[in-house]
Amino acid sequence: MSNIIEYSGEPNDAAIALFLQDDNGDKLTDILVDALDEAFRILSDDLVGGSLN
């Protein structure tokens, strides 16, 4: 089993609309920040590992 998490390139508009409709902007922000942290971690691992092309 792989530990790699893949995110789609496009956000699901319906999911975002539900977060905003339920006044759940803080939860949406938390999810987006977690995704950004993961992206930076992956980039950092690639730079340290020397696999960046």
PDB file of N, CA, C and O in Angstrom, chain B, residues numbered from 101:
ATOM      1  N   MET B 101       0.834  -1.171   0.000  1.00  0.00           N
ATOM      2  CA  MET B 101       0.000   0.000   0.000  1.00  0.00           C
ATOM      3  C   MET B 101       0.886   1.244   0.000  1.00  0.00           C
ATOM      4  O   MET B 101       1.889   1.308   0.711  1.00  0.00           O
ATOM      5  N   SER B 102       0.508   2.207  -0.791  1.00  0.00           N
ATOM      6  CA  SER B 102       1.290   3.424  -0.945  1.00  0.00           C
ATOM      7  C   SER B 102       0.904   4.460   0.116  1.00  0.00           C
ATOM      8  O   SER B 102      -0.254   4.541   0.527  1.00  0.00           O
ATOM      9  N   ASN B 103       1.879   5.239   0.545  1.00  0.00           N
ATOM     10  CA  ASN B 103       1.627   6.327   1.494  1.00  0.00           C
ATOM     11  C   ASN B 103       1.414   7.649   0.779  1.00  0.00           C
ATOM     12  O   ASN B 103       1.232   8.680   1.426  1.00  0.00           O
ATOM     13  N   ILE B 104       1.433   7.634  -0.543  1.00  0.00           N
ATOM     14  CA  ILE B 104       1.288   8.859  -1.324  1.00  0.00           C
ATOM     15  C   ILE B 104      -0.184   9.247  -1.400  1.00  0.00           C
ATOM     16  O   ILE B 104      -1.036   8.436  -1.764  1.00  0.00           O
ATOM     17  N   ILE B 105      -0.464  10.485  -1.055  1.00  0.00           N
ATOM     18  CA  ILE B 105      -1.819  11.017  -1.137  1.00  0.00           C
ATOM     19  C   ILE B 105      -1.896  11.896  -2.366  1.00  0.00           C
ATOM     20  O   ILE B 105      -1.077  12.796  -2.549  1.00  0.00           O
ATOM     21  N   GLU B 106      -2.880  11.635  -3.207  1.00  0.00           N
ATOM     22  CA  GLU B 106      -3.034  12.434  -4.415  1.00  0.00           C
ATOM     23  C   GLU B 106      -4.243  13.352  -4.256  1.00  0.00           C
ATOM     24  O   GLU B 106      -5.317  12.924  -3.832  1.00  0.00           O
ATOM     25  N   TYR B 107      -4.047  14.602  -4.599  1.00  0.00           N
ATOM     26  CA  TYR B 107      -5.118  15.579  -4.570  1.00  0.00           C
ATOM     27  C   TYR B 107      -5.469  15.940  -6.002  1.00  0.00           C
ATOM     28  O   TYR B 107      -4.595  16.064  -6.859  1.00  0.00           O
ATOM     29  N   SER B 108      -6.767  16.108  -6.249  1.00  0.00           N
ATOM     30  CA  SER B 108      -7.143  16.531  -7.591  1.00  0.00           C
ATOM     31  C   SER B 108      -6.725  17.975  -7.776  1.00  0.00           C
ATOM     32  O   SER B 108      -6.651  18.732  -6.808  1.00  0.00           O
ATOM     33  N   GLY B 109      -6.457  18.359  -8.995  1.00  0.00           N
ATOM     34  CA  GLY B 109      -6.007  19.709  -9.274  1.00  0.00           C
ATOM     35  C   GLY B 109      -7.088  20.746  -9.130  1.00  0.00           C
ATOM     36  O   GLY B 109      -6.800  21.931  -8.963  1.00  0.00           O
ATOM     37  N   GLU B 110      -8.347  20.308  -9.193  1.00  0.00           N
ATOM     38  CA  GLU B 110      -9.458  21.248  -9.134  1.00  0.00           C
ATOM     39  C   GLU B 110     -10.303  20.981  -7.893  1.00  0.00           C
ATOM     40  O   GLU B 110     -10.675  19.838  -7.630  1.00  0.00           O
ATOM     41  N   PRO B 111     -10.605  22.024  -7.132  1.00  0.00           N
ATOM     42  CA  PRO B 111     -11.448  21.812  -5.953  1.00  0.00           C
ATOM     43  C   PRO B 111     -12.866  21.454  -6.377  1.00  0.00           C
ATOM     44  O   PRO B 111     -13.339  21.877  -7.432  1.00  0.00           O
ATOM     45  N   ASN B 112     -13.522  20.682  -5.554  1.00  0.00           N
ATOM     46  CA  ASN B 112     -14.900  20.315  -5.805  1.00  0.00           C
ATOM     47  C   ASN B 112     -15.781  21.492  -5.401  1.00  0.00           C
ATOM     48  O   ASN B 112     -15.922  21.788  -4.215  1.00  0.00           O
ATOM     49  N   ASP B 113     -16.368  22.156  -6.379  1.00  0.00           N
ATOM     50  CA  ASP B 113     -17.165  23.354  -6.113  1.00  0.00           C
ATOM     51  C   ASP B 113     -18.324  23.068  -5.173  1.00  0.00           C
ATOM     52  O   ASP B 113     -18.648  23.899  -4.325  1.00  0.00           O
ATOM     53  N   ALA B 114     -18.960  21.897  -5.311  1.00  0.00           N
ATOM     54  CA  ALA B 114     -20.090  21.564  -4.457  1.00  0.00           C
ATOM     55  C   ALA B 114     -19.648  21.417  -3.000  1.00  0.00           C
ATOM     56  O   ALA B 114     -20.349  21.860  -2.091  1.00  0.00           O
ATOM     57  N   ALA B 115     -18.491  20.800  -2.778  1.00  0.00           N
ATOM     58  CA  ALA B 115     -17.992  20.625  -1.411  1.00  0.00           C
ATOM     59  C   ALA B 115     -17.665  21.980  -0.789  1.00  0.00           C
ATOM     60  O   ALA B 115     -17.982  22.223   0.375  1.00  0.00           O
ATOM     61  N   ILE B 116     -17.041  22.852  -1.553  1.00  0.00           N
ATOM     62  CA  ILE B 116     -16.713  24.193  -1.048  1.00  0.00           C
ATOM     63  C   ILE B 116     -17.995  24.964  -0.737  1.00  0.00           C
ATOM     64  O   ILE B 116     -18.082  25.648   0.283  1.00  0.00           O
ATOM     65  N   ALA B 117     -18.986  24.852  -1.617  1.00  0.00           N
ATOM     66  CA  ALA B 117     -20.259  25.545  -1.390  1.00  0.00           C
ATOM     67  C   ALA B 117     -20.928  25.056  -0.107  1.00  0.00           C
ATOM     68  O   ALA B 117     -21.521  25.852   0.620  1.00  0.00           O
ATOM     69  N   LEU B 118     -20.840  23.745   0.181  1.00  0.00           N
ATOM     70  CA  LEU B 118     -21.433  23.217   1.410  1.00  0.00           C
ATOM     71  C   LEU B 118     -20.734  23.769   2.648  1.00  0.00           C
ATOM     72  O   LEU B 118     -21.390  24.117   3.629  1.00  0.00           O
ATOM     73  N   PHE B 119     -19.410  23.850   2.605  1.00  0.00           N
ATOM     74  CA  PHE B 119     -18.683  24.431   3.735  1.00  0.00           C
ATOM     75  C   PHE B 119     -19.112  25.870   3.966  1.00  0.00           C
ATOM     76  O   PHE B 119     -19.332  26.278   5.106  1.00  0.00           O
ATOM     77  N   LEU B 120     -19.231  26.639   2.897  1.00  0.00           N
ATOM     78  CA  LEU B 120     -19.595  28.042   3.023  1.00  0.00           C
ATOM     79  C   LEU B 120     -21.049  28.207   3.433  1.00  0.00           C
ATOM     80  O   LEU B 120     -21.376  29.103   4.211  1.00  0.00           O
ATOM     81  N   GLN B 121     -21.931  27.347   2.915  1.00  0.00           N
ATOM     82  CA  GLN B 121     -23.350  27.400   3.254  1.00  0.00           C
ATOM     83  C   GLN B 121     -23.557  27.132   4.743  1.00  0.00           C
ATOM     84  O   GLN B 121     -24.395  27.769   5.382  1.00  0.00           O
ATOM     85  N   ASP B 122     -22.802  26.202   5.285  1.00  0.00           N
ATOM     86  CA  ASP B 122     -22.929  25.846   6.695  1.00  0.00           C
ATOM     87  C   ASP B 122     -22.110  26.767   7.591  1.00  0.00           C
ATOM     88  O   ASP B 122     -21.935  26.493   8.779  1.00  0.00           O
ATOM     89  N   ASP B 123     -21.608  27.858   7.022  1.00  0.00           N
ATOM     90  CA  ASP B 123     -20.766  28.810   7.755  1.00  0.00           C
ATOM     91  C   ASP B 123     -19.602  28.087   8.429  1.00  0.00           C
ATOM     92  O   ASP B 123     -19.303  28.294   9.605  1.00  0.00           O
ATOM     93  N   ASN B 124     -18.957  27.232   7.634  1.00  0.00           N
ATOM     94  CA  ASN B 124     -17.878  26.396   8.131  1.00  0.00           C
ATOM     95  C   ASN B 124     -16.556  26.825   7.500  1.00  0.00           C
ATOM     96  O   ASN B 124     -15.731  25.986   7.138  1.00  0.00           O
ATOM     97  N   GLY B 125     -16.363  28.124   7.371  1.00  0.00           N
ATOM     98  CA  GLY B 125     -15.159  28.652   6.735  1.00  0.00           C
ATOM     99  C   GLY B 125     -13.884  28.262   7.465  1.00  0.00           C
ATOM    100  O   GLY B 125     -12.846  28.051   6.836  1.00  0.00           O
ATOM    101  N   ASP B 126     -13.956  28.165   8.793  1.00  0.00           N
ATOM    102  CA  ASP B 126     -12.760  27.775   9.551  1.00  0.00           C
ATOM    103  C   ASP B 126     -12.333  26.352   9.218  1.00  0.00           C
ATOM    104  O   ASP B 126     -11.141  26.074   9.085  1.00  0.00           O
ATOM    105  N   LYS B 127     -13.295  25.458   9.085  1.00  0.00           N
ATOM    106  CA  LYS B 127     -12.991  24.061   8.744  1.00  0.00           C
ATOM    107  C   LYS B 127     -12.383  23.999   7.339  1.00  0.00           C
ATOM    108  O   LYS B 127     -11.410  23.279   7.114  1.00  0.00           O
ATOM    109  N   LEU B 128     -12.950  24.747   6.407  1.00  0.00           N
ATOM    110  CA  LEU B 128     -12.420  24.788   5.044  1.00  0.00           C
ATOM    111  C   LEU B 128     -10.999  25.330   5.047  1.00  0.00           C
ATOM    112  O   LEU B 128     -10.134  24.799   4.350  1.00  0.00           O
ATOM    113  N   THR B 129     -10.748  26.374   5.818  1.00  0.00           N
ATOM    114  CA  THR B 129      -9.399  26.935   5.917  1.00  0.00           C
ATOM    115  C   THR B 129      -8.423  25.902   6.467  1.00  0.00           C
ATOM    116  O   THR B 129      -7.304  25.775   5.969  1.00  0.00           O
ATOM    117  N   ASP B 130      -8.845  25.161   7.496  1.00  0.00           N
ATOM    118  CA  ASP B 130      -7.989  24.117   8.072  1.00  0.00           C
ATOM    119  C   ASP B 130      -7.624  23.062   7.034  1.00  0.00           C
ATOM    120  O   ASP B 130      -6.474  22.628   6.965  1.00  0.00           O
ATOM    121  N   ILE B 131      -8.594  22.649   6.228  1.00  0.00           N
ATOM    122  CA  ILE B 131      -8.344  21.641   5.194  1.00  0.00           C
ATOM    123  C   ILE B 131      -7.368  22.177   4.154  1.00  0.00           C
ATOM    124  O   ILE B 131      -6.450  21.473   3.736  1.00  0.00           O
ATOM    125  N   LEU B 132      -7.568  23.420   3.739  1.00  0.00           N
ATOM    126  CA  LEU B 132      -6.688  24.019   2.728  1.00  0.00           C
ATOM    127  C   LEU B 132      -5.270  24.206   3.259  1.00  0.00           C
ATOM    128  O   LEU B 132      -4.304  23.977   2.532  1.00  0.00           O
ATOM    129  N   VAL B 133      -5.136  24.619   4.513  1.00  0.00           N
ATOM    130  CA  VAL B 133      -3.815  24.790   5.113  1.00  0.00           C
ATOM    131  C   VAL B 133      -3.111  23.441   5.234  1.00  0.00           C
ATOM    132  O   VAL B 133      -1.913  23.344   4.966  1.00  0.00           O
ATOM    133  N   ASP B 134      -3.841  22.398   5.634  1.00  0.00           N
ATOM    134  CA  ASP B 134      -3.252  21.054   5.719  1.00  0.00           C
ATOM    135  C   ASP B 134      -2.764  20.585   4.351  1.00  0.00           C
ATOM    136  O   ASP B 134      -1.692  19.989   4.245  1.00  0.00           O
ATOM    137  N   ALA B 135      -3.545  20.851   3.306  1.00  0.00           N
ATOM    138  CA  ALA B 135      -3.145  20.456   1.955  1.00  0.00           C
ATOM    139  C   ALA B 135      -1.900  21.225   1.513  1.00  0.00           C
ATOM    140  O   ALA B 135      -1.013  20.659   0.873  1.00  0.00           O
ATOM    141  N   LEU B 136      -1.835  22.501   1.850  1.00  0.00           N
ATOM    142  CA  LEU B 136      -0.672  23.308   1.496  1.00  0.00           C
ATOM    143  C   LEU B 136       0.571  22.849   2.255  1.00  0.00           C
ATOM    144  O   LEU B 136       1.658  22.776   1.682  1.00  0.00           O
ATOM    145  N   ASP B 137       0.410  22.541   3.538  1.00  0.00           N
ATOM    146  CA  ASP B 137       1.528  22.002   4.322  1.00  0.00           C
ATOM    147  C   ASP B 137       2.048  20.708   3.713  1.00  0.00           C
ATOM    148  O   ASP B 137       3.259  20.501   3.629  1.00  0.00           O
ATOM    149  N   GLU B 138       1.144  19.842   3.289  1.00  0.00           N
ATOM    150  CA  GLU B 138       1.540  18.572   2.675  1.00  0.00           C
ATOM    151  C   GLU B 138       2.283  18.818   1.362  1.00  0.00           C
ATOM    152  O   GLU B 138       3.267  18.141   1.067  1.00  0.00           O
ATOM    153  N   ALA B 139       1.813  19.782   0.579  1.00  0.00           N
ATOM    154  CA  ALA B 139       2.480  20.100  -0.679  1.00  0.00           C
ATOM    155  C   ALA B 139       3.899  20.608  -0.427  1.00  0.00           C
ATOM    156  O   ALA B 139       4.832  20.215  -1.126  1.00  0.00           O
ATOM    157  N   PHE B 140       4.063  21.478   0.565  1.00  0.00           N
ATOM    158  CA  PHE B 140       5.404  21.980   0.900  1.00  0.00           C
ATOM    159  C   PHE B 140       6.304  20.866   1.430  1.00  0.00           C
ATOM    160  O   PHE B 140       7.503  20.853   1.150  1.00  0.00           O
ATOM    161  N   ARG B 141       5.734  19.931   2.193  1.00  0.00           N
ATOM    162  CA  ARG B 141       6.518  18.808   2.702  1.00  0.00           C
ATOM    163  C   ARG B 141       7.019  17.946   1.549  1.00  0.00           C
ATOM    164  O   ARG B 141       8.173  17.519   1.536  1.00  0.00           O
ATOM    165  N   ILE B 142       6.148  17.698   0.590  1.00  0.00           N
ATOM    166  CA  ILE B 142       6.537  16.898  -0.579  1.00  0.00           C
ATOM    167  C   ILE B 142       7.636  17.604  -1.362  1.00  0.00           C
ATOM    168  O   ILE B 142       8.614  16.974  -1.764  1.00  0.00           O
ATOM    169  N   LEU B 143       7.482  18.902  -1.579  1.00  0.00           N
ATOM    170  CA  LEU B 143       8.509  19.663  -2.303  1.00  0.00           C
ATOM    171  C   LEU B 143       9.821  19.652  -1.543  1.00  0.00           C
ATOM    172  O   LEU B 143      10.884  19.512  -2.146  1.00  0.00           O
ATOM    173  N   SER B 144       9.763  19.796  -0.244  1.00  0.00           N
ATOM    174  CA  SER B 144      10.959  19.777   0.575  1.00  0.00           C
ATOM    175  C   SER B 144      11.664  18.423   0.492  1.00  0.00           C
ATOM    176  O   SER B 144      12.886  18.356   0.363  1.00  0.00           O
ATOM    177  N   ASP B 145      10.876  17.343   0.569  1.00  0.00           N
ATOM    178  CA  ASP B 145      11.445  16.000   0.448  1.00  0.00           C
ATOM    179  C   ASP B 145      12.106  15.806  -0.915  1.00  0.00           C
ATOM    180  O   ASP B 145      13.161  15.179  -1.011  1.00  0.00           O
ATOM    181  N   ASP B 146      11.489  16.343  -1.965  1.00  0.00           N
ATOM    182  CA  ASP B 146      12.074  16.227  -3.303  1.00  0.00           C
ATOM    183  C   ASP B 146      13.373  16.989  -3.417  1.00  0.00           C
ATOM    184  O   ASP B 146      14.318  16.513  -4.047  1.00  0.00           O
ATOM    185  N   LEU B 147      13.439  18.176  -2.814  1.00  0.00           N
ATOM    186  CA  LEU B 147      14.669  18.972  -2.878  1.00  0.00           C
ATOM    187  C   LEU B 147      15.799  18.304  -2.102  1.00  0.00           C
ATOM    188  O   LEU B 147      16.940  18.276  -2.565  1.00  0.00           O
ATOM    189  N   VAL B 148      15.490  17.768  -0.928  1.00  0.00           N
ATOM    190  CA  VAL B 148      16.501  17.096  -0.112  1.00  0.00           C
ATOM    191  C   VAL B 148      16.954  15.816  -0.783  1.00  0.00           C
ATOM    192  O   VAL B 148      18.136  15.476  -0.739  1.00  0.00           O
ATOM    193  N   GLY B 149      16.023  15.101  -1.406  1.00  0.00           N
ATOM    194  CA  GLY B 149      16.320  13.829  -2.047  1.00  0.00           C
ATOM    195  C   GLY B 149      17.024  13.996  -3.382  1.00  0.00           C
ATOM    196  O   GLY B 149      17.552  13.026  -3.926  1.00  0.00           O
ATOM    197  N   GLY B 150      17.039  15.198  -3.913  1.00  0.00           N
ATOM    198  CA  GLY B 150      17.708  15.459  -5.178  1.00  0.00           C
ATOM    199  C   GLY B 150      16.958  14.940  -6.398  1.00  0.00           C
ATOM    200  O   GLY B 150      17.546  14.778  -7.468  1.00  0.00           O
ATOM    201  N   SER B 151      15.673  14.682  -6.243  1.00  0.00           N
ATOM    202  CA  SER B 151      14.925  14.145  -7.385  1.00  0.00           C
ATOM    203  C   SER B 151      14.193  15.202  -8.174  1.00  0.00           C
ATOM    204  O   SER B 151      13.406  14.879  -9.064  1.00  0.00           O
ATOM    205  N   LEU B 152      14.437  16.462  -7.863  1.00  0.00           N
ATOM    206  CA  LEU B 152      13.809  17.549  -8.586  1.00  0.00           C
ATOM    207  C   LEU B 152      14.459  17.668  -9.957  1.00  0.00           C
ATOM    208  O   LEU B 152      15.685  17.697 -10.063  1.00  0.00           O
ATOM    209  N   ASN B 153      13.656  17.737 -10.994  1.00  0.00           N
ATOM    210  CA  ASN B 153      14.186  17.812 -12.376  1.00  0.00           C
ATOM    211  C   ASN B 153      14.360  19.233 -12.811  1.00  0.00           C
ATOM    212  O   ASN B 153      14.792  19.486 -13.935  1.00  0.00           O
TER     213      ASN B 153
END
